[in-house]
């Protein structure tokens, strides 16, 4: 059986579950089933295809219009992606050459395109109009609440010269990196349609089942999303041990893949791919497809046991990987996650190769199973992935860093102090600079999670991640869904945390204002300088080497975390209400016995000015 029970449950019972949820005015989500047959000409890089798409309307709304994404149309001179590339202050270097947009110089036989040739709905012609990377479809008849409709489509495309993620003949010589390659139904959810033009960044897709047949030159090896249905015809390392391969006669082969309960489908192909498989004990079969290049083969062989370790780490700390296969495929322009697979460039040092594998594999949880809307909440998939992959790399590469998120914190502080920060609620395409976008998504997103561990405790954080995965897998969770999960696990109120961190650019800045003798004790005066509230851990170090901590809970949290330093005595202070800019407490020892006082010794609180977090006695 190729599909694990969790996916099978949702695939078979999903329609009834979502209708029931809709009738009770709770959560619902749409569903699509794709059947596609595609013929690829590997000499011209042009392809034709047919698509039968069954669309189930689980929404509480009758629909008279739908939208499809036509991503490859972005790779044409004058497209929105091209113009944005030319107008942004710090364009992506991969998409530039000699200071100019690579898209702007593409010739007619180098551009990408994806055009719909015909479209019917339940046998009737639908009216459609191509608007850049979006196909607007006015339906022949409305789709009723709870209804289904079938779209039949003929389409044609041309694979662009590889510029961003997708394309042909990338810098490392991979022939075809086929992501965002087919007409893809846009998502409709409780916020309405998400038919965003493809300008450069993120995606949002409808859950469903894919049945895809790819016909191309028989010398090409294919890897990517899904389970191969005809390995006995294909060979190329997919056949079972001892199985006799019976390849059809002719110059082409048809590769037949099925992918249940996913929201995208990627494939890549090259005549020089090597293909290794590794069956994990109590886990999926791993596929590694990479160029037959002597300079990279050794690293790709060593990558394979590290992938096993990473898969085990994520399954343990987030939740079980739900599919029976995962493919790591050489291609693209860096690293990009897809359903059951990733595209990564392969000419890297070993540490970098493991790092990009770890990050993209982590996306199998944070995006490919927890399918957030990346265009609106890019920090949820990139930040959560950066957090968990940093933990993973720290373990599987034996780094033993006390703070594996240090780079994320440093990146966030650079952004916060740069004057370029925008709230994380900014749409991914509307950031003023790539610096602001990437740092907000990756670094600030990772700090959101790491710092939450400081707020509620590390054990409660990891429990929250596991419960979040268990409650929202195969759905489209929002920031509030994760916040509510963490509240239920920790017993604390966290609305202030989500609001200030993601919806504003408020910063955290606490300081030790003054330390003075008061009788036989010592008075410590703290101040809140930044607008964002936080609870405080304060470490006191004495001249004799002993230590103790003080904890000032934030009143609006309505709760207290467990002692993060169980080997050190902790005193819980009265709550600090946020509106008060200052807070004093007493240490019951003379000032001349104190060597130092430190706010947040863990440095997991993202205070933008660490200089005022330490008081040291004069020598």
C-alpha positions in Angstrom: 0.0 0.0 0.0 1.6 3.3 -1.1 -0.3 5.6 1.0 -0.2 5.9 4.8 -3.3 5.8 6.9 -3.3 9.5 7.7 -3.4 10.5 4.0 -5.9 7.8 3.1 -8.2 8.9 5.8 -8.3 12.5 4.5 -8.4 11.4 0.8 -11.3 9.0 1.3 -13.3 10.8 4.0 -12.2 14.4 3.2 -15.3 15.3 1.2 -17.7 14.3 3.9 -15.6 15.8 6.6 -15.4 19.2 4.8 -19.1 19.3 4.0 -19.9 18.5 7.6 -17.6 21.3 8.7 -19.1 23.7 6.2 -22.6 22.9 7.4 -21.6 23.6 10.9 -19.9 26.8 9.7 -16.5 25.6 10.7 -13.4 24.8 8.6 -13.8 23.8 4.9 -11.4 23.5 2.0 -11.8 22.9 -1.8 -10.6 19.8 -3.5 -9.3 19.0 -7.0 -8.4 15.8 -8.9 -6.1 16.2 -11.8 -5.6 13.8 -14.7 -3.0 15.0 -17.2 -1.3 13.5 -20.2 1.7 15.5 -21.5 4.0 15.1 -24.5 7.4 16.8 -24.2 9.7 17.5 -27.1 13.2 17.5 -25.6 14.7 19.2 -28.7 12.4 22.2 -28.9 11.4 22.2 -25.1 7.8 22.6 -26.2 5.0 20.4 -24.8 1.3 19.8 -25.3 -1.1 18.4 -22.7 -4.6 17.5 -21.8 -6.1 18.0 -18.4 -9.2 16.6 -16.9 -9.9 18.4 -13.6 -12.7 17.4 -11.2 -13.3 20.4 -8.9 -15.3 20.0 -5.7 -16.9 23.1 -4.2 -16.8 22.5 -0.4 -17.3 26.2 0.2 -20.5 27.8 1.5 -20.7 29.9 -1.8 -22.0 29.2 -5.3 -19.1 29.9 -7.7 -19.6 31.5 -11.1 -16.0 32.1 -11.9 -12.7 30.2 -11.3 -9.0 31.1 -11.9 -6.0 29.1 -13.1 -2.3 29.9 -12.7 -0.2 30.0 -15.9 3.2 30.4 -14.2 5.4 30.0 -17.2 4.0 33.2 -18.8 6.1 35.1 -16.2 9.3 34.3 -18.2 8.6 36.7 -21.0 10.0 40.2 -21.6 7.7 42.8 -20.2 5.9 40.4 -17.8 5.2 41.5 -14.2 8.1 39.4 -13.0 10.4 41.1 -15.5 9.3 44.6 -14.7 9.5 44.0 -11.0 12.9 42.6 -11.4 14.0 45.8 -13.2 12.4 48.1 -10.7 13.3 46.6 -7.3 16.2 48.2 -5.5 18.0 44.8 -4.9 17.0 42.3 -7.5 17.7 38.6 -7.2 21.2 38.0 -8.6 20.2 34.7 -10.1 17.8 36.5 -12.4 20.3 39.2 -13.5 23.2 39.3 -15.9 25.6 42.2 -16.2 23.2 44.3 -14.2 20.2 43.6 -16.4 17.1 41.4 -16.2 17.7 38.0 -17.8 14.0 37.8 -18.7 14.2 41.0 -20.7 16.7 39.5 -23.1 15.0 36.2 -23.8 14.4 35.3 -27.4 11.1 33.8 -28.7 12.6 30.3 -28.6 13.9 30.9 -25.0 10.9 32.4 -23.3 8.4 30.4 -21.2 4.7 30.3 -22.0 1.7 28.3 -21.0 -1.5 28.8 -23.1 -4.9 27.1 -22.9 -6.1 26.0 -26.3 -9.6 24.8 -25.3 -11.6 24.6 -22.1 -15.0 23.0 -21.4 -17.0 22.6 -18.2 -19.1 19.5 -18.1 -19.1 19.4 -21.9 -20.0 23.0 -22.4 -17.6 25.7 -23.6 -16.4 28.0 -20.8 -15.4 31.6 -21.5 -11.8 32.3 -20.5 -9.3 35.1 -20.9 -5.5 35.0 -20.3 -4.2 37.8 -18.2 -0.5 37.4 -17.8 0.0 34.5 -15.4 -3.7 34.1 -14.6 -6.5 32.5 -16.6 -9.9 34.0 -15.8 -12.7 31.6 -16.4 -16.4 32.6 -16.5 -18.2 29.3 -16.0 -20.8 27.9 -18.4 -22.9 27.2 -15.3 -22.3 28.0 -11.6 -20.9 25.4 -9.3 -23.4 24.9 -6.4 -22.5 24.6 -2.8 -21.2 21.1 -2.3 -21.3 20.5 -6.1 -18.7 19.0 -8.4 -17.8 20.0 -12.0 -15.3 18.6 -14.5 -13.0 20.9 -16.6 -11.4 19.4 -19.8 -8.6 21.4 -21.2 -6.0 21.3 -24.0 -2.9 23.3 -23.3 0.6 23.9 -24.7 3.8 25.3 -23.2 7.4 26.1 -23.8 10.0 25.6 -21.1 12.0 28.8 -20.5 15.7 29.0 -20.2 16.2 28.3 -16.5 16.0 31.7 -14.7 14.1 31.1 -11.4 13.2 27.6 -10.0 11.8 26.2 -13.3 13.3 25.9 -16.7 15.7 24.1 -19.0 19.4 23.7 -19.0 20.2 25.2 -15.6 23.8 26.3 -14.7 24.7 22.7 -13.7 23.4 21.2 -17.0 20.1 19.7 -15.8 17.9 19.5 -18.9 14.4 20.0 -17.4 13.4 21.4 -14.0 9.6 21.3 -14.3 7.9 23.1 -11.5 4.9 25.4 -11.9 4.6 23.9 -15.4 0.9 23.1 -15.7 -2.4 25.1 -15.6 -3.0 25.0 -11.8 -6.4 25.8 -10.2 -6.2 28.8 -7.9 -7.3 28.4 -4.3 -10.6 29.7 -2.9 -11.0 29.8 0.8 -12.7 31.7 3.6 -10.9 34.9 2.4 -12.0 34.4 -1.2 -9.9 33.7 -4.3 -6.1 33.8 -4.2 -5.3 34.3 -7.9 -2.1 36.2 -7.3 0.1 36.9 -10.4 3.4 35.1 -10.4 5.9 37.9 -9.8 8.7 36.0 -8.2 7.9 34.4 -4.9 5.4 32.2 -3.2 2.5 29.8 -3.9 -0.8 28.6 -2.6 -2.5 25.5 -3.9 -5.7 23.3 -3.6 -5.4 19.9 -2.0 -6.2 17.0 -4.3 -5.0 13.9 -6.2 -2.8 13.9 -9.3 -2.7 11.3 -12.0 0.0 12.4 -14.5 1.4 10.7 -17.6 4.6 12.2 -19.1 5.8 11.1 -22.5 9.3 12.1 -23.5 12.6 10.7 -25.0 13.3 7.2 -23.6 16.9 8.1 -22.7 15.7 10.6 -20.1 15.4 9.7 -16.4 12.5 11.4 -14.5 12.1 12.0 -10.8 9.8 14.2 -8.6 6.4 14.0 -7.1 4.3 10.9 -6.8 4.5 7.1 -7.1 5.6 5.6 -10.4 2.9 3.3 -11.6 4.8 1.4 -14.4 8.3 0.7 -13.2 8.4 -2.5 -15.2 8.2 -0.4 -18.4 10.6 2.3 -17.3 13.6 0.7 -15.6 16.1 3.5 -14.9 16.4 2.2 -11.3 12.7 2.3 -10.5 12.0 -1.4 -11.1 11.8 -3.8 -8.1 14.8 -6.1 -7.5 14.5 -9.1 -9.8 11.8 -7.5 -12.0 12.4 -7.9 -15.7 12.0 -4.5 -17.5 10.0 -4.6 -20.7 10.4 -1.3 -22.3 8.0 -0.4 -25.2 9.5 -0.1 -28.6 10.0 3.4 -30.1 11.9 6.6 -29.2 9.8 7.6 -26.2 8.6 6.3 -22.9 5.5 7.3 -20.9 6.1 7.8 -17.2 2.9 7.3 -15.2 2.8 8.9 -11.7 0.1 9.2 -9.1 0.3 11.5 -6.1 -2.6 11.4 -3.6 -3.5 14.3 -1.3 -0.9 16.9 -2.4 -1.2 20.5 -3.7 1.4 20.6 -6.4 3.3 18.3 -8.8 7.0 18.7 -9.8 9.1 16.6 -12.1 12.6 16.9 -13.5 14.4 15.0 -16.3 17.8 14.5 -17.7 19.5 11.8 -19.8 22.5 11.7 -17.5 20.8 11.2 -14.1 22.1 8.6 -11.8 19.3 7.2 -9.6 19.9 5.7 -6.2 17.2 4.5 -3.8 17.3 3.9 -0.1 14.4 2.2 1.8 14.2 3.5 5.3 13.3 1.2 8.1 9.8 2.2 9.2 9.9 5.1 6.8 9.6 6.1 3.1 11.8 5.1 0.2 14.2 7.8 -0.6 15.1 8.6 -4.3 18.3 10.5 -5.2 18.6 11.6 -8.8 21.7 13.6 -9.7 24.0 14.2 -12.7 26.7 11.7 -13.6 29.4 14.2 -12.7 32.5 12.8 -11.0 32.9 16.0 -9.0 29.6 15.6 -7.2 29.0 11.9 -7.0 30.8 11.3 -3.7 28.9 14.1 -1.9 25.6 12.8 -3.2 26.5 9.3 -1.9 27.3 10.7 1.5 24.1 12.8 1.5 22.0 9.7 1.6 22.5 8.5 5.2 22.2 12.2 6.3 18.8 12.3 4.6 17.8 9.3 6.6 18.9 11.1 9.8 17.0 14.2 8.9 13.8 12.4 8.0 14.0 10.6 11.4 14.6 13.9 13.2 11.7 15.7 11.6 9.3 12.7 12.0 10.2 12.5 15.7 10.0 16.2 16.5 7.1 17.3 14.3 5.1 14.2 13.3 5.4 11.2 11.0 6.1 11.9 7.3 2.8 10.7 5.7 3.9 9.5 2.3 5.8 6.4 1.1 8.4 8.2 -1.0 10.6 11.3 -1.1 12.8 12.4 -4.0 15.8 14.6 -3.9 16.4 15.8 -7.4 19.3 17.7 -8.9 18.0 20.8 -10.7 16.6 24.3 -10.3 18.6 27.2 -9.1 19.2 26.6 -5.4 16.7 24.7 -3.3 12.9 24.6 -3.7 10.4 22.4 -2.0 7.6 20.5 -3.7 5.2 17.7 -2.9 7.1 14.5 -1.9 10.3 16.0 -3.5 12.7 18.9 -3.8 14.9 20.4 -6.5 18.4 21.3 -5.3 21.6 22.4 -7.1 24.2 19.7 -6.6 27.6 21.3 -7.1 28.0 22.2 -3.4 30.4 21.5 -0.6 29.1 18.6 1.5 28.0 20.8 4.4 26.0 23.0 2.1 24.4 20.1 0.3 23.3 18.6 3.7 22.0 22.0 4.8 19.9 22.7 1.7 18.6 19.1 1.9 17.6 19.6 5.5 15.8 22.9 4.8 13.9 21.6 1.8 13.0 18.3 3.5 11.7 20.2 6.5 9.3 22.0 4.1 7.6 18.6 3.6 6.0 19.4 7.0 5.9 23.2 6.9 4.2 23.8 3.6 3.7 20.5 1.8 1.5 19.1 4.7 0.8 22.2 6.7 -0.2 24.1 3.6 -0.1 27.7 4.7 -0.8 30.5 2.2 2.8 31.4 1.5 1.9 34.6 -0.3 0.3 36.1 2.8 2.2 34.2 5.6 5.6 33.4 4.0 7.2 33.6 7.5 5.2 30.6 8.6 6.7 28.1 6.1 10.1 29.7 5.8 10.5 30.6 9.4 9.2 27.4 10.9 11.4 25.5 8.4 14.5 27.5 9.2 13.9 26.9 12.9 13.5 23.1 12.8 16.2 22.6 10.2 18.6 24.6 12.3 17.9 22.2 15.2 18.3 19.2 12.8 21.6 20.4 11.4 22.9 21.0 15.0 22.2 17.4 15.8 23.0 15.4 12.6 26.2 17.5 11.8 27.3 17.4 15.5 27.7 21.1 15.7 26.7 21.3 19.4 25.9 25.1 19.2 24.4 26.5 22.4 22.2 28.7 20.2 21.7 27.1 16.8 19.5 30.1 15.8 22.2 32.7 16.3 22.3 33.6 12.6 18.6 34.1 12.5 18.7 36.5 15.5 21.6 38.4 14.0 19.7 38.7 10.7 16.6 39.9 12.4 18.5 42.6 14.3 20.1 43.9 11.1 16.6 44.2 9.6 15.1 45.8 12.7 17.8 48.4 12.8 18.0 49.0 9.1 14.9 51.2 8.7 13.7 48.8 5.9 11.5 46.5 8.0 7.9 46.0 7.0 5.3 44.0 9.1 5.2 40.3 8.4 1.6 40.7 7.3 3.0 42.3 4.1 2.1 40.3 1.0 5.2 38.5 -0.2 5.2 40.4 -3.5 4.8 43.8 -1.9 8.0 44.0 0.1 10.0 47.0 -0.9 13.3 45.0 -1.1 14.4 41.4 -1.3 16.5 42.0 1.8 13.4 43.0 3.8 11.4 40.1 2.4 14.0 37.3 2.9 15.0 38.5 6.3 11.4 38.8 7.5 10.5 35.4 6.1 13.5 33.4 7.1 15.2 35.1 10.0 12.4 36.9 11.7 10.1 33.9 11.0 12.6 31.5 12.7 13.0 33.9 15.7 9.2 33.9 16.1 9.4 30.2 16.9 12.7 30.2 18.8 11.6 33.1 21.0 8.2 31.5 21.7 10.2 28.8 23.4 11.7 31.5 25.6 8.2 32.8 26.4 6.3 29.5 27.1 9.2 27.1 27.7 11.1 24.8 25.3 9.1 21.7 26.2 5.8 23.5 25.6 7.1 24.8 22.3 7.9 21.4 21.0 4.6 20.0 22.2 2.9 22.9 20.4 4.6 22.1 17.1 3.6 18.4 17.4 0.0 19.3 18.2 -0.1 21.9 15.5 1.0 19.2 13.0 -1.5 16.7 14.3 -4.4 19.1 14.2 -3.8 20.9 10.9 -2.0 18.4 8.6 -3.6 18.4 5.1 -5.2 21.7 5.8 -4.5 25.4 5.3 -3.6 26.7 8.8 -3.3 30.4 9.6 -1.1 32.3 12.1 -4.0 32.3 14.5 -4.3 28.5 14.3 -0.7 28.1 15.5 -1.2 30.8 18.2 -4.3 29.1 19.6 -2.4 25.7 19.6 0.4 27.2 21.6 -2.1 28.8 24.0 -3.9 25.5 24.6 -0.6 23.7 25.2 1.0 26.3 27.4 -2.2 27.6 29.2 -1.0 31.2 28.5 -2.5 34.1 26.5 -0.4 34.8 23.4 -2.4 37.3 21.3 0.0 40.1 22.2 2.9 38.0 20.9 1.4 37.2 17.5 0.2 40.8 17.1 3.4 42.7 18.0 5.8 40.3 16.3 3.9 39.8 13.0 1.5 42.7 12.5 3.8 45.5 13.6 7.5 46.4 13.5 7.6 47.0 17.3 10.9 46.0 18.8 12.0 44.5 22.1 14.4 46.6 24.2 14.8 46.1 27.9 17.6 47.5 30.0 19.1 47.5 33.4 18.7 51.1 34.4 20.3 51.1 37.8 21.7 48.8 40.5 21.9 50.4 43.9 22.5 49.4 47.5 19.5 49.5 49.7 20.1 48.5 53.3 21.5 45.0 53.4 20.1 44.2 50.0 20.4 45.4 46.4 17.7 47.2 44.3 17.6 46.4 40.6 15.8 48.9 38.4 14.7 47.7 34.9 13.3 49.7 32.1 11.2 48.9 29.0 12.5 51.0 26.1 10.9 49.2 23.1 7.2 48.9 22.4 7.0 45.1 22.3 6.3 43.5 25.7 8.1 40.4 27.0 8.5 38.4 30.2 12.0 38.6 31.6 14.5 36.1 32.9 17.2 37.8 35.0 20.4 36.1 36.1 22.4 37.2 39.1 26.0 36.0 39.4 27.8 36.4 42.7 31.5 36.8 43.5 31.7 33.3 44.9 30.5 31.8 41.6 27.0 31.0 42.8 24.0 32.0 40.7 20.3 32.6 40.9 17.5 33.8 38.6 14.6 36.1 38.9 11.5 35.8 36.7 9.2 38.7 35.9 6.1 37.4 34.2 4.3 39.6 31.7 0.8 40.2 33.2 -1.1 39.9 29.9 0.3 36.4 29.5 -1.8 35.3 32.4 0.6 32.5 33.2 4.2 31.5 34.0 6.6 29.2 32.3 8.5 26.5 34.1 12.0 27.2 35.4 14.2 26.9 32.3 17.3 26.4 34.6 16.2 23.7 37.0 19.6 23.5 38.5 19.5 27.2 39.6 17.2 28.6 42.2 14.5 30.9 40.8 12.4 33.6 42.4 9.2 34.5 40.7 8.5 38.2 40.9 5.2 40.0 40.7 3.8 40.4 37.2 5.1 43.3 35.1 2.2 45.2 33.4 3.2 46.3 30.0 2.1 49.9 30.4 4.6 50.5 33.2 7.9 51.5 31.6 9.9 50.6 34.7 10.1 47.7 37.2 12.1 47.3 40.4 12.9 44.3 42.4 15.1 43.5 45.4 18.0 41.0 45.7 18.4 40.0 49.3 22.2 40.2 49.3 24.6 43.2 49.5 25.6 44.9 46.3 29.3 44.2 46.9 28.6 40.4 46.7 27.3 40.7 43.1 29.6 40.2 40.1 27.0 40.7 37.3 23.3 40.9 36.5 22.1 39.8 33.0 18.7 40.0 31.3 17.9 36.8 29.4 21.1 34.8 29.7 19.8 32.4 27.0 19.7 35.3 24.4 16.6 33.8 22.9 14.7 37.0 23.5 15.3 39.2 20.4 16.3 42.3 22.3 17.7 44.8 19.7 20.2 46.3 22.1 22.2 43.8 24.1 24.6 46.4 25.6 22.1 47.5 28.2 21.2 44.0 29.2 24.2 43.5 31.4 25.4 45.2 34.6 28.8 44.4 35.9 30.4 45.4 39.2 33.4 47.7 38.9 36.8 46.0 39.6 
